[in-house]
């Protein structure tokens, strides 16, 4: 059984509170906190990738992202913030791949220590990135679709196709 006592749930989401943005993604933290309170034998960490934007494109929002620490404790959970290259307005279709590249080494290291399941919130780009990593490393993953990733961002046919592929058990 995957989660007797040493299993690790890795929540993979770009929406999670940080010291810089304490209300960002509170709903994800609350949902996972309640779920894991019912399963005290499970361990939990968060991978909340942060967009790294060239200094010339750093609006106020991206300056806030830049200030997020590489890792932190938030509400009793260890939160990792790996960086990935992002080009505002230009890289929508490449965002999942960039996010996967930025988090790859961290997920590989955490998965080598114990059984792991990736728990991604939002299909795009988080779920697609998590599915890429999970398939590469041979670990299970769960995707949660929420609103705009299905009814706004997925209007882009490339994104919609990638979303569909990430939800298939067989990636062929």
Phi and psi in radians as a Rosetta constraint file:
Dihedral C 1 N 2 CA 2 C 2 CIRCULARHARMONIC -1.101 0.35
Dihedral N 2 CA 2 C 2 N 3 CIRCULARHARMONIC -0.720 0.35
Dihedral C 2 N 3 CA 3 C 3 CIRCULARHARMONIC -2.096 0.35
Dihedral N 3 CA 3 C 3 N 4 CIRCULARHARMONIC 1.095 0.35
Dihedral C 3 N 4 CA 4 C 4 CIRCULARHARMONIC -1.226 0.35
Dihedral N 4 CA 4 C 4 N 5 CIRCULARHARMONIC -1.122 0.35
Dihedral C 4 N 5 CA 5 C 5 CIRCULARHARMONIC -2.492 0.35
Dihedral N 5 CA 5 C 5 N 6 CIRCULARHARMONIC -0.405 0.35
Dihedral C 5 N 6 CA 6 C 6 CIRCULARHARMONIC -1.916 0.35
Dihedral N 6 CA 6 C 6 N 7 CIRCULARHARMONIC 0.128 0.35
Dihedral C 6 N 7 CA 7 C 7 CIRCULARHARMONIC -1.244 0.35
Dihedral N 7 CA 7 C 7 N 8 CIRCULARHARMONIC 2.697 0.35
Dihedral C 7 N 8 CA 8 C 8 CIRCULARHARMONIC -2.221 0.35
Dihedral N 8 CA 8 C 8 N 9 CIRCULARHARMONIC 2.173 0.35
Dihedral C 8 N 9 CA 9 C 9 CIRCULARHARMONIC -1.583 0.35
Dihedral N 9 CA 9 C 9 N 10 CIRCULARHARMONIC 2.115 0.35
Dihedral C 9 N 10 CA 10 C 10 CIRCULARHARMONIC -1.871 0.35
Dihedral N 10 CA 10 C 10 N 11 CIRCULARHARMONIC 1.783 0.35
Dihedral C 10 N 11 CA 11 C 11 CIRCULARHARMONIC -1.310 0.35
Dihedral N 11 CA 11 C 11 N 12 CIRCULARHARMONIC 2.194 0.35
Dihedral C 11 N 12 CA 12 C 12 CIRCULARHARMONIC -2.006 0.35
Dihedral N 12 CA 12 C 12 N 13 CIRCULARHARMONIC 1.880 0.35
Dihedral C 12 N 13 CA 13 C 13 CIRCULARHARMONIC -2.763 0.35
Dihedral N 13 CA 13 C 13 N 14 CIRCULARHARMONIC 2.548 0.35
Dihedral C 13 N 14 CA 14 C 14 CIRCULARHARMONIC -1.576 0.35
Dihedral N 14 CA 14 C 14 N 15 CIRCULARHARMONIC 0.052 0.35
Dihedral C 14 N 15 CA 15 C 15 CIRCULARHARMONIC -2.034 0.35
Dihedral N 15 CA 15 C 15 N 16 CIRCULARHARMONIC 1.649 0.35
Dihedral C 15 N 16 CA 16 C 16 CIRCULARHARMONIC -2.691 0.35
Dihedral N 16 CA 16 C 16 N 17 CIRCULARHARMONIC 2.465 0.35
Dihedral C 16 N 17 CA 17 C 17 CIRCULARHARMONIC -1.039 0.35
Dihedral N 17 CA 17 C 17 N 18 CIRCULARHARMONIC 2.613 0.35
Dihedral C 17 N 18 CA 18 C 18 CIRCULARHARMONIC -2.442 0.35
Dihedral N 18 CA 18 C 18 N 19 CIRCULARHARMONIC 3.009 0.35
Dihedral C 18 N 19 CA 19 C 19 CIRCULARHARMONIC -1.090 0.35
Dihedral N 19 CA 19 C 19 N 20 CIRCULARHARMONIC -0.510 0.35
Dihedral C 19 N 20 CA 20 C 20 CIRCULARHARMONIC -1.433 0.35
Dihedral N 20 CA 20 C 20 N 21 CIRCULARHARMONIC -0.662 0.35
Dihedral C 20 N 21 CA 21 C 21 CIRCULARHARMONIC -2.226 0.35
Dihedral N 21 CA 21 C 21 N 22 CIRCULARHARMONIC 1.352 0.35
Dihedral C 21 N 22 CA 22 C 22 CIRCULARHARMONIC -1.173 0.35
Dihedral N 22 CA 22 C 22 N 23 CIRCULARHARMONIC -0.291 0.35
Dihedral C 22 N 23 CA 23 C 23 CIRCULARHARMONIC -1.846 0.35
Dihedral N 23 CA 23 C 23 N 24 CIRCULARHARMONIC 0.026 0.35
Dihedral C 23 N 24 CA 24 C 24 CIRCULARHARMONIC -1.253 0.35
Dihedral N 24 CA 24 C 24 N 25 CIRCULARHARMONIC 1.930 0.35
Dihedral C 24 N 25 CA 25 C 25 CIRCULARHARMONIC 1.287 0.35
Dihedral N 25 CA 25 C 25 N 26 CIRCULARHARMONIC 0.523 0.35
Dihedral C 25 N 26 CA 26 C 26 CIRCULARHARMONIC -1.012 0.35
Dihedral N 26 CA 26 C 26 N 27 CIRCULARHARMONIC -0.614 0.35
Dihedral C 26 N 27 CA 27 C 27 CIRCULARHARMONIC -1.073 0.35
Dihedral N 27 CA 27 C 27 N 28 CIRCULARHARMONIC -0.600 0.35
Dihedral C 27 N 28 CA 28 C 28 CIRCULARHARMONIC -1.195 0.35
Dihedral N 28 CA 28 C 28 N 29 CIRCULARHARMONIC -0.807 0.35
Dihedral C 28 N 29 CA 29 C 29 CIRCULARHARMONIC -1.038 0.35
Dihedral N 29 CA 29 C 29 N 30 CIRCULARHARMONIC -0.777 0.35
Dihedral C 29 N 30 CA 30 C 30 CIRCULARHARMONIC -1.127 0.35
Dihedral N 30 CA 30 C 30 N 31 CIRCULARHARMONIC -0.764 0.35
Dihedral C 30 N 31 CA 31 C 31 CIRCULARHARMONIC -1.055 0.35
Dihedral N 31 CA 31 C 31 N 32 CIRCULARHARMONIC -0.835 0.35
Dihedral C 31 N 32 CA 32 C 32 CIRCULARHARMONIC -1.212 0.35
Dihedral N 32 CA 32 C 32 N 33 CIRCULARHARMONIC -0.669 0.35
Dihedral C 32 N 33 CA 33 C 33 CIRCULARHARMONIC -1.039 0.35
Dihedral N 33 CA 33 C 33 N 34 CIRCULARHARMONIC -0.747 0.35
Dihedral C 33 N 34 CA 34 C 34 CIRCULARHARMONIC -1.209 0.35
Dihedral N 34 CA 34 C 34 N 35 CIRCULARHARMONIC -0.722 0.35
Dihedral C 34 N 35 CA 35 C 35 CIRCULARHARMONIC -1.072 0.35
Dihedral N 35 CA 35 C 35 N 36 CIRCULARHARMONIC -0.839 0.35
Dihedral C 35 N 36 CA 36 C 36 CIRCULARHARMONIC -1.286 0.35
Dihedral N 36 CA 36 C 36 N 37 CIRCULARHARMONIC -0.360 0.35
Dihedral C 36 N 37 CA 37 C 37 CIRCULARHARMONIC -1.131 0.35
Dihedral N 37 CA 37 C 37 N 38 CIRCULARHARMONIC -0.489 0.35
Dihedral C 37 N 38 CA 38 C 38 CIRCULARHARMONIC -1.427 0.35
Dihedral N 38 CA 38 C 38 N 39 CIRCULARHARMONIC -0.220 0.35
Dihedral C 38 N 39 CA 39 C 39 CIRCULARHARMONIC -2.276 0.35
Dihedral N 39 CA 39 C 39 N 40 CIRCULARHARMONIC 1.228 0.35
Dihedral C 39 N 40 CA 40 C 40 CIRCULARHARMONIC -1.110 0.35
Dihedral N 40 CA 40 C 40 N 41 CIRCULARHARMONIC -0.281 0.35
Dihedral C 40 N 41 CA 41 C 41 CIRCULARHARMONIC -1.338 0.35
Dihedral N 41 CA 41 C 41 N 42 CIRCULARHARMONIC -0.306 0.35
Dihedral C 41 N 42 CA 42 C 42 CIRCULARHARMONIC -1.398 0.35
Dihedral N 42 CA 42 C 42 N 43 CIRCULARHARMONIC 2.525 0.35
Dihedral C 42 N 43 CA 43 C 43 CIRCULARHARMONIC -1.803 0.35
Dihedral N 43 CA 43 C 43 N 44 CIRCULARHARMONIC 2.706 0.35
Dihedral C 43 N 44 CA 44 C 44 CIRCULARHARMONIC -2.461 0.35
Dihedral N 44 CA 44 C 44 N 45 CIRCULARHARMONIC 2.320 0.35
Dihedral C 44 N 45 CA 45 C 45 CIRCULARHARMONIC -2.405 0.35
Dihedral N 45 CA 45 C 45 N 46 CIRCULARHARMONIC 2.825 0.35
Dihedral C 45 N 46 CA 46 C 46 CIRCULARHARMONIC -2.117 0.35
Dihedral N 46 CA 46 C 46 N 47 CIRCULARHARMONIC 2.392 0.35
Dihedral C 46 N 47 CA 47 C 47 CIRCULARHARMONIC -1.984 0.35
Dihedral N 47 CA 47 C 47 N 48 CIRCULARHARMONIC 1.911 0.35
Dihedral C 47 N 48 CA 48 C 48 CIRCULARHARMONIC -2.062 0.35
Dihedral N 48 CA 48 C 48 N 49 CIRCULARHARMONIC 1.491 0.35
Dihedral C 48 N 49 CA 49 C 49 CIRCULARHARMONIC -1.024 0.35
Dihedral N 49 CA 49 C 49 N 50 CIRCULARHARMONIC 2.551 0.35
Dihedral C 49 N 50 CA 50 C 50 CIRCULARHARMONIC -2.084 0.35
Dihedral N 50 CA 50 C 50 N 51 CIRCULARHARMONIC 2.275 0.35
Dihedral C 50 N 51 CA 51 C 51 CIRCULARHARMONIC -1.220 0.35
Dihedral N 51 CA 51 C 51 N 52 CIRCULARHARMONIC 2.270 0.35
Dihedral C 51 N 52 CA 52 C 52 CIRCULARHARMONIC -1.803 0.35
Dihedral N 52 CA 52 C 52 N 53 CIRCULARHARMONIC 2.067 0.35
Dihedral C 52 N 53 CA 53 C 53 CIRCULARHARMONIC -2.026 0.35
Dihedral N 53 CA 53 C 53 N 54 CIRCULARHARMONIC 2.415 0.35
Dihedral C 53 N 54 CA 54 C 54 CIRCULARHARMONIC -0.948 0.35
Dihedral N 54 CA 54 C 54 N 55 CIRCULARHARMONIC 2.522 0.35
Dihedral C 54 N 55 CA 55 C 55 CIRCULARHARMONIC -0.963 0.35
Dihedral N 55 CA 55 C 55 N 56 CIRCULARHARMONIC -0.572 0.35
Dihedral C 55 N 56 CA 56 C 56 CIRCULARHARMONIC -1.235 0.35
Dihedral N 56 CA 56 C 56 N 57 CIRCULARHARMONIC -0.278 0.35
Dihedral C 56 N 57 CA 57 C 57 CIRCULARHARMONIC -1.841 0.35
Dihedral N 57 CA 57 C 57 N 58 CIRCULARHARMONIC 0.100 0.35
Dihedral C 57 N 58 CA 58 C 58 CIRCULARHARMONIC -1.357 0.35
Dihedral N 58 CA 58 C 58 N 59 CIRCULARHARMONIC 1.664 0.35
Dihedral C 58 N 59 CA 59 C 59 CIRCULARHARMONIC -1.263 0.35
Dihedral N 59 CA 59 C 59 N 60 CIRCULARHARMONIC 3.129 0.35
Dihedral C 59 N 60 CA 60 C 60 CIRCULARHARMONIC -1.001 0.35
Dihedral N 60 CA 60 C 60 N 61 CIRCULARHARMONIC -0.729 0.35
Dihedral C 60 N 61 CA 61 C 61 CIRCULARHARMONIC -1.058 0.35
Dihedral N 61 CA 61 C 61 N 62 CIRCULARHARMONIC -0.769 0.35
Dihedral C 61 N 62 CA 62 C 62 CIRCULARHARMONIC -1.281 0.35
Dihedral N 62 CA 62 C 62 N 63 CIRCULARHARMONIC -0.428 0.35
Dihedral C 62 N 63 CA 63 C 63 CIRCULARHARMONIC -1.177 0.35
Dihedral N 63 CA 63 C 63 N 64 CIRCULARHARMONIC -0.630 0.35
Dihedral C 63 N 64 CA 64 C 64 CIRCULARHARMONIC -1.123 0.35
Dihedral N 64 CA 64 C 64 N 65 CIRCULARHARMONIC -0.795 0.35
Dihedral C 64 N 65 CA 65 C 65 CIRCULARHARMONIC -1.033 0.35
Dihedral N 65 CA 65 C 65 N 66 CIRCULARHARMONIC -0.724 0.35
Dihedral C 65 N 66 CA 66 C 66 CIRCULARHARMONIC -1.058 0.35
Dihedral N 66 CA 66 C 66 N 67 CIRCULARHARMONIC -0.515 0.35
Dihedral C 66 N 67 CA 67 C 67 CIRCULARHARMONIC -1.424 0.35
Dihedral N 67 CA 67 C 67 N 68 CIRCULARHARMONIC -0.156 0.35
Dihedral C 67 N 68 CA 68 C 68 CIRCULARHARMONIC -1.171 0.35
Dihedral N 68 CA 68 C 68 N 69 CIRCULARHARMONIC 2.306 0.35
Dihedral C 68 N 69 CA 69 C 69 CIRCULARHARMONIC -1.179 0.35
Dihedral N 69 CA 69 C 69 N 70 CIRCULARHARMONIC 2.788 0.35
Dihedral C 69 N 70 CA 70 C 70 CIRCULARHARMONIC -1.112 0.35
Dihedral N 70 CA 70 C 70 N 71 CIRCULARHARMONIC -0.565 0.35
Dihedral C 70 N 71 CA 71 C 71 CIRCULARHARMONIC -2.725 0.35
Dihedral N 71 CA 71 C 71 N 72 CIRCULARHARMONIC 2.763 0.35
Dihedral C 71 N 72 CA 72 C 72 CIRCULARHARMONIC -2.857 0.35
Dihedral N 72 CA 72 C 72 N 73 CIRCULARHARMONIC 2.808 0.35
Dihedral C 72 N 73 CA 73 C 73 CIRCULARHARMONIC -1.649 0.35
Dihedral N 73 CA 73 C 73 N 74 CIRCULARHARMONIC 2.265 0.35
Dihedral C 73 N 74 CA 74 C 74 CIRCULARHARMONIC -2.377 0.35
Dihedral N 74 CA 74 C 74 N 75 CIRCULARHARMONIC 1.957 0.35
Dihedral C 74 N 75 CA 75 C 75 CIRCULARHARMONIC 1.058 0.35
Dihedral N 75 CA 75 C 75 N 76 CIRCULARHARMONIC 0.605 0.35
Dihedral C 75 N 76 CA 76 C 76 CIRCULARHARMONIC 1.474 0.35
Dihedral N 76 CA 76 C 76 N 77 CIRCULARHARMONIC 0.075 0.35
Dihedral C 76 N 77 CA 77 C 77 CIRCULARHARMONIC -2.078 0.35
Dihedral N 77 CA 77 C 77 N 78 CIRCULARHARMONIC 2.476 0.35
Dihedral C 77 N 78 CA 78 C 78 CIRCULARHARMONIC -1.390 0.35
Dihedral N 78 CA 78 C 78 N 79 CIRCULARHARMONIC 2.163 0.35
Dihedral C 78 N 79 CA 79 C 79 CIRCULARHARMONIC -2.029 0.35
Dihedral N 79 CA 79 C 79 N 80 CIRCULARHARMONIC 2.160 0.35
Dihedral C 79 N 80 CA 80 C 80 CIRCULARHARMONIC -1.756 0.35
Dihedral N 80 CA 80 C 80 N 81 CIRCULARHARMONIC 2.442 0.35
Dihedral C 80 N 81 CA 81 C 81 CIRCULARHARMONIC -2.181 0.35
Dihedral N 81 CA 81 C 81 N 82 CIRCULARHARMONIC 1.272 0.35
Dihedral C 81 N 82 CA 82 C 82 CIRCULARHARMONIC -1.157 0.35
Dihedral N 82 CA 82 C 82 N 83 CIRCULARHARMONIC 2.630 0.35
Dihedral C 82 N 83 CA 83 C 83 CIRCULARHARMONIC -1.673 0.35
Dihedral N 83 CA 83 C 83 N 84 CIRCULARHARMONIC 2.590 0.35
Dihedral C 83 N 84 CA 84 C 84 CIRCULARHARMONIC -2.438 0.35
Dihedral N 84 CA 84 C 84 N 85 CIRCULARHARMONIC 2.572 0.35
Dihedral C 84 N 85 CA 85 C 85 CIRCULARHARMONIC -1.241 0.35
Dihedral N 85 CA 85 C 85 N 86 CIRCULARHARMONIC 2.284 0.35
Dihedral C 85 N 86 CA 86 C 86 CIRCULARHARMONIC -2.372 0.35
Dihedral N 86 CA 86 C 86 N 87 CIRCULARHARMONIC 2.400 0.35
Dihedral C 86 N 87 CA 87 C 87 CIRCULARHARMONIC -2.050 0.35
Dihedral N 87 CA 87 C 87 N 88 CIRCULARHARMONIC 1.742 0.35
Dihedral C 87 N 88 CA 88 C 88 CIRCULARHARMONIC -0.907 0.35
Dihedral N 88 CA 88 C 88 N 89 CIRCULARHARMONIC 2.262 0.35
Dihedral C 88 N 89 CA 89 C 89 CIRCULARHARMONIC 1.395 0.35
Dihedral N 89 CA 89 C 89 N 90 CIRCULARHARMONIC -0.129 0.35
Dihedral C 89 N 90 CA 90 C 90 CIRCULARHARMONIC -2.127 0.35
Dihedral N 90 CA 90 C 90 N 91 CIRCULARHARMONIC -0.343 0.35
Dihedral C 90 N 91 CA 91 C 91 CIRCULARHARMONIC -2.044 0.35
Dihedral N 91 CA 91 C 91 N 92 CIRCULARHARMONIC 0.454 0.35
Dihedral C 91 N 92 CA 92 C 92 CIRCULARHARMONIC -0.929 0.35
Dihedral N 92 CA 92 C 92 N 93 CIRCULARHARMONIC -0.877 0.35
Dihedral C 92 N 93 CA 93 C 93 CIRCULARHARMONIC -1.227 0.35
Dihedral N 93 CA 93 C 93 N 94 CIRCULARHARMONIC -0.324 0.35
Dihedral C 93 N 94 CA 94 C 94 CIRCULARHARMONIC -1.791 0.35
Dihedral N 94 CA 94 C 94 N 95 CIRCULARHARMONIC -0.007 0.35
Dihedral C 94 N 95 CA 95 C 95 CIRCULARHARMONIC -1.110 0.35
Dihedral N 95 CA 95 C 95 N 96 CIRCULARHARMONIC -0.723 0.35
Dihedral C 95 N 96 CA 96 C 96 CIRCULARHARMONIC -1.110 0.35
Dihedral N 96 CA 96 C 96 N 97 CIRCULARHARMONIC -0.729 0.35
Dihedral C 96 N 97 CA 97 C 97 CIRCULARHARMONIC -1.137 0.35
Dihedral N 97 CA 97 C 97 N 98 CIRCULARHARMONIC -0.719 0.35
Dihedral C 97 N 98 CA 98 C 98 CIRCULARHARMONIC -1.124 0.35
Dihedral N 98 CA 98 C 98 N 99 CIRCULARHARMONIC -0.718 0.35
Dihedral C 98 N 99 CA 99 C 99 CIRCULARHARMONIC -1.109 0.35
Dihedral N 99 CA 99 C 99 N 100 CIRCULARHARMONIC -0.746 0.35
Dihedral C 99 N 100 CA 100 C 100 CIRCULARHARMONIC -1.094 0.35
Dihedral N 100 CA 100 C 100 N 101 CIRCULARHARMONIC -0.776 0.35
Dihedral C 100 N 101 CA 101 C 101 CIRCULARHARMONIC -1.026 0.35
Dihedral N 101 CA 101 C 101 N 102 CIRCULARHARMONIC -0.755 0.35
Dihedral C 101 N 102 CA 102 C 102 CIRCULARHARMONIC -1.159 0.35
Dihedral N 102 CA 102 C 102 N 103 CIRCULARHARMONIC -0.533 0.35
Dihedral C 102 N 103 CA 103 C 103 CIRCULARHARMONIC -1.761 0.35
Dihedral N 103 CA 103 C 103 N 104 CIRCULARHARMONIC -0.138 0.35
Dihedral C 103 N 104 CA 104 C 104 CIRCULARHARMONIC -0.922 0.35
Dihedral N 104 CA 104 C 104 N 105 CIRCULARHARMONIC -0.930 0.35
Dihedral C 104 N 105 CA 105 C 105 CIRCULARHARMONIC -1.109 0.35
Dihedral N 105 CA 105 C 105 N 106 CIRCULARHARMONIC -0.729 0.35
Dihedral C 105 N 106 CA 106 C 106 CIRCULARHARMONIC -1.092 0.35
Dihedral N 106 CA 106 C 106 N 107 CIRCULARHARMONIC -0.830 0.35
Dihedral C 106 N 107 CA 107 C 107 CIRCULARHARMONIC -1.105 0.35
Dihedral N 107 CA 107 C 107 N 108 CIRCULARHARMONIC -0.713 0.35
Dihedral C 107 N 108 CA 108 C 108 CIRCULARHARMONIC -1.026 0.35
Dihedral N 108 CA 108 C 108 N 109 CIRCULARHARMONIC -0.812 0.35
Dihedral C 108 N 109 CA 109 C 109 CIRCULARHARMONIC -1.126 0.35
Dihedral N 109 CA 109 C 109 N 110 CIRCULARHARMONIC -0.763 0.35
Dihedral C 109 N 110 CA 110 C 110 CIRCULARHARMONIC -1.191 0.35
Dihedral N 110 CA 110 C 110 N 111 CIRCULARHARMONIC -0.638 0.35
Dihedral C 110 N 111 CA 111 C 111 CIRCULARHARMONIC -1.257 0.35
Dihedral N 111 CA 111 C 111 N 112 CIRCULARHARMONIC -0.413 0.35
Dihedral C 111 N 112 CA 112 C 112 CIRCULARHARMONIC -1.305 0.35
Dihedral N 112 CA 112 C 112 N 113 CIRCULARHARMONIC -0.384 0.35
Dihedral C 112 N 113 CA 113 C 113 CIRCULARHARMONIC -1.413 0.35
Dihedral N 113 CA 113 C 113 N 114 CIRCULARHARMONIC -0.523 0.35
Dihedral C 113 N 114 CA 114 C 114 CIRCULARHARMONIC -2.940 0.35
Dihedral N 114 CA 114 C 114 N 115 CIRCULARHARMONIC 2.978 0.35
Dihedral C 114 N 115 CA 115 C 115 CIRCULARHARMONIC -1.061 0.35
Dihedral N 115 CA 115 C 115 N 116 CIRCULARHARMONIC 2.432 0.35
Dihedral C 115 N 116 CA 116 C 116 CIRCULARHARMONIC -2.361 0.35
Dihedral N 116 CA 116 C 116 N 117 CIRCULARHARMONIC 2.566 0.35
Dihedral C 116 N 117 CA 117 C 117 CIRCULARHARMONIC -2.245 0.35
Dihedral N 117 CA 117 C 117 N 118 CIRCULARHARMONIC 2.332 0.35
Dihedral C 117 N 118 CA 118 C 118 CIRCULARHARMONIC -1.543 0.35
Dihedral N 118 CA 118 C 118 N 119 CIRCULARHARMONIC 2.272 0.35
Dihedral C 118 N 119 CA 119 C 119 CIRCULARHARMONIC -2.074 0.35
Dihedral N 119 CA 119 C 119 N 120 CIRCULARHARMONIC 1.686 0.35
Dihedral C 119 N 120 CA 120 C 120 CIRCULARHARMONIC -1.680 0.35
Dihedral N 120 CA 120 C 120 N 121 CIRCULARHARMONIC 2.415 0.35
Dihedral C 120 N 121 CA 121 C 121 CIRCULARHARMONIC -1.951 0.35
Dihedral N 121 CA 121 C 121 N 122 CIRCULARHARMONIC 2.160 0.35
Dihedral C 121 N 122 CA 122 C 122 CIRCULARHARMONIC 1.484 0.35
Dihedral N 122 CA 122 C 122 N 123 CIRCULARHARMONIC 2.360 0.35
Dihedral C 122 N 123 CA 123 C 123 CIRCULARHARMONIC -1.265 0.35
Dihedral N 123 CA 123 C 123 N 124 CIRCULARHARMONIC -0.759 0.35
Dihedral C 123 N 124 CA 124 C 124 CIRCULARHARMONIC -2.090 0.35
Dihedral N 124 CA 124 C 124 N 125 CIRCULARHARMONIC 2.290 0.35
Dihedral C 124 N 125 CA 125 C 125 CIRCULARHARMONIC -1.576 0.35
Dihedral N 125 CA 125 C 125 N 126 CIRCULARHARMONIC -0.177 0.35
Dihedral C 125 N 126 CA 126 C 126 CIRCULARHARMONIC -1.018 0.35
Dihedral N 126 CA 126 C 126 N 127 CIRCULARHARMONIC -0.873 0.35
Dihedral C 126 N 127 CA 127 C 127 CIRCULARHARMONIC -1.138 0.35
Dihedral N 127 CA 127 C 127 N 128 CIRCULARHARMONIC -0.706 0.35
Dihedral C 127 N 128 CA 128 C 128 CIRCULARHARMONIC -1.152 0.35
Dihedral N 128 CA 128 C 128 N 129 CIRCULARHARMONIC -0.770 0.35
Dihedral C 128 N 129 CA 129 C 129 CIRCULARHARMONIC -1.056 0.35
Dihedral N 129 CA 129 C 129 N 130 CIRCULARHARMONIC -0.792 0.35
Dihedral C 129 N 130 CA 130 C 130 CIRCULARHARMONIC -1.095 0.35
Dihedral N 130 CA 130 C 130 N 131 CIRCULARHARMONIC -0.686 0.35
Dihedral C 130 N 131 CA 131 C 131 CIRCULARHARMONIC -1.163 0.35
Dihedral N 131 CA 131 C 131 N 132 CIRCULARHARMONIC -0.643 0.35
Dihedral C 131 N 132 CA 132 C 132 CIRCULARHARMONIC -1.038 0.35
Dihedral N 132 CA 132 C 132 N 133 CIRCULARHARMONIC -0.879 0.35
Dihedral C 132 N 133 CA 133 C 133 CIRCULARHARMONIC -1.148 0.35
Dihedral N 133 CA 133 C 133 N 134 CIRCULARHARMONIC -0.769 0.35
Dihedral C 133 N 134 CA 134 C 134 CIRCULARHARMONIC -1.078 0.35
Dihedral N 134 CA 134 C 134 N 135 CIRCULARHARMONIC -0.741 0.35
Dihedral C 134 N 135 CA 135 C 135 CIRCULARHARMONIC -1.185 0.35
Dihedral N 135 CA 135 C 135 N 136 CIRCULARHARMONIC -0.708 0.35
Dihedral C 135 N 136 CA 136 C 136 CIRCULARHARMONIC -1.058 0.35
Dihedral N 136 CA 136 C 136 N 137 CIRCULARHARMONIC -0.713 0.35
Dihedral C 136 N 137 CA 137 C 137 CIRCULARHARMONIC -1.660 0.35
Dihedral N 137 CA 137 C 137 N 138 CIRCULARHARMONIC -0.072 0.35
Dihedral C 137 N 138 CA 138 C 138 CIRCULARHARMONIC 1.186 0.35
Dihedral N 138 CA 138 C 138 N 139 CIRCULARHARMONIC 0.665 0.35
Dihedral C 138 N 139 CA 139 C 139 CIRCULARHARMONIC -2.040 0.35
Dihedral N 139 CA 139 C 139 N 140 CIRCULARHARMONIC 2.662 0.35
Dihedral C 139 N 140 CA 140 C 140 CIRCULARHARMONIC -1.267 0.35
Dihedral N 140 CA 140 C 140 N 141 CIRCULARHARMONIC 2.729 0.35
Dihedral C 140 N 141 CA 141 C 141 CIRCULARHARMONIC -2.548 0.35
Dihedral N 141 CA 141 C 141 N 142 CIRCULARHARMONIC 2.721 0.35
Dihedral C 141 N 142 CA 142 C 142 CIRCULARHARMONIC -2.264 0.35
Dihedral N 142 CA 142 C 142 N 143 CIRCULARHARMONIC 2.404 0.35
Dihedral C 142 N 143 CA 143 C 143 CIRCULARHARMONIC -2.047 0.35
Dihedral N 143 CA 143 C 143 N 144 CIRCULARHARMONIC 2.438 0.35
Dihedral C 143 N 144 CA 144 C 144 CIRCULARHARMONIC -2.053 0.35
Dihedral N 144 CA 144 C 144 N 145 CIRCULARHARMONIC 2.095 0.35
Dihedral C 144 N 145 CA 145 C 145 CIRCULARHARMONIC -1.567 0.35
Dihedral N 145 CA 145 C 145 N 146 CIRCULARHARMONIC 2.448 0.35
Dihedral C 145 N 146 CA 146 C 146 CIRCULARHARMONIC -2.510 0.35
Dihedral N 146 CA 146 C 146 N 147 CIRCULARHARMONIC 1.940 0.35
Dihedral C 146 N 147 CA 147 C 147 CIRCULARHARMONIC 0.895 0.35
Dihedral N 147 CA 147 C 147 N 148 CIRCULARHARMONIC -1.897 0.35
Dihedral C 147 N 148 CA 148 C 148 CIRCULARHARMONIC -1.078 0.35
Dihedral N 148 CA 148 C 148 N 149 CIRCULARHARMONIC -0.455 0.35
Dihedral C 148 N 149 CA 149 C 149 CIRCULARHARMONIC -1.188 0.35
Dihedral N 149 CA 149 C 149 N 150 CIRCULARHARMONIC -0.363 0.35
Dihedral C 149 N 150 CA 150 C 150 CIRCULARHARMONIC -1.755 0.35
Dihedral N 150 CA 150 C 150 N 151 CIRCULARHARMONIC -0.730 0.35
Dihedral C 150 N 151 CA 151 C 151 CIRCULARHARMONIC -1.827 0.35
Dihedral N 151 CA 151 C 151 N 152 CIRCULARHARMONIC -0.041 0.35
Dihedral C 151 N 152 CA 152 C 152 CIRCULARHARMONIC -2.178 0.35
Dihedral N 152 CA 152 C 152 N 153 CIRCULARHARMONIC -1.150 0.35
Dihedral C 152 N 153 CA 153 C 153 CIRCULARHARMONIC -1.074 0.35
Dihedral N 153 CA 153 C 153 N 154 CIRCULARHARMONIC -0.627 0.35
Dihedral C 153 N 154 CA 154 C 154 CIRCULARHARMONIC -1.280 0.35
Dihedral N 154 CA 154 C 154 N 155 CIRCULARHARMONIC 0.022 0.35
Dihedral C 154 N 155 CA 155 C 155 CIRCULARHARMONIC -1.197 0.35
Dihedral N 155 CA 155 C 155 N 156 CIRCULARHARMONIC -0.381 0.35
Dihedral C 155 N 156 CA 156 C 156 CIRCULARHARMONIC -1.309 0.35
Dihedral N 156 CA 156 C 156 N 157 CIRCULARHARMONIC 2.127 0.35
Dihedral C 156 N 157 CA 157 C 157 CIRCULARHARMONIC -1.095 0.35
Dihedral N 157 CA 157 C 157 N 158 CIRCULARHARMONIC -0.588 0.35
Dihedral C 157 N 158 CA 158 C 158 CIRCULARHARMONIC -1.163 0.35
Dihedral N 158 CA 158 C 158 N 159 CIRCULARHARMONIC -0.787 0.35
Dihedral C 158 N 159 CA 159 C 159 CIRCULARHARMONIC -1.099 0.35
Dihedral N 159 CA 159 C 159 N 160 CIRCULARHARMONIC -0.791 0.35
Dihedral C 159 N 160 CA 160 C 160 CIRCULARHARMONIC -1.049 0.35
Dihedral N 160 CA 160 C 160 N 161 CIRCULARHARMONIC -0.725 0.35
Dihedral C 160 N 161 CA 161 C 161 CIRCULARHARMONIC -1.113 0.35
Dihedral N 161 CA 161 C 161 N 162 CIRCULARHARMONIC -0.753 0.35
Dihedral C 161 N 162 CA 162 C 162 CIRCULARHARMONIC -1.147 0.35
Dihedral N 162 CA 162 C 162 N 163 CIRCULARHARMONIC -0.688 0.35
Dihedral C 162 N 163 CA 163 C 163 CIRCULARHARMONIC -1.020 0.35
Dihedral N 163 CA 163 C 163 N 164 CIRCULARHARMONIC -0.835 0.35
Dihedral C 163 N 164 CA 164 C 164 CIRCULARHARMONIC -1.049 0.35
Dihedral N 164 CA 164 C 164 N 165 CIRCULARHARMONIC -0.796 0.35
Dihedral C 164 N 165 CA 165 C 165 CIRCULARHARMONIC -1.102 0.35
Dihedral N 165 CA 165 C 165 N 166 CIRCULARHARMONIC -0.608 0.35
Dihedral C 165 N 166 CA 166 C 166 CIRCULARHARMONIC -1.233 0.35
Dihedral N 166 CA 166 C 166 N 167 CIRCULARHARMONIC -0.389 0.35
Dihedral C 166 N 167 CA 167 C 167 CIRCULARHARMONIC -1.603 0.35
Dihedral N 167 CA 167 C 167 N 168 CIRCULARHARMONIC -0.066 0.35
Dihedral C 167 N 168 CA 168 C 168 CIRCULARHARMONIC -1.459 0.35
Dihedral N 168 CA 168 C 168 N 169 CIRCULARHARMONIC 2.474 0.35
Dihedral C 168 N 169 CA 169 C 169 CIRCULARHARMONIC -1.204 0.35
Dihedral N 169 CA 169 C 169 N 170 CIRCULARHARMONIC -0.670 0.35
Dihedral C 169 N 170 CA 170 C 170 CIRCULARHARMONIC -1.825 0.35
Dihedral N 170 CA 170 C 170 N 171 CIRCULARHARMONIC 2.061 0.35
Dihedral C 170 N 171 CA 171 C 171 CIRCULARHARMONIC -1.359 0.35
Dihedral N 171 CA 171 C 171 N 172 CIRCULARHARMONIC 0.024 0.35
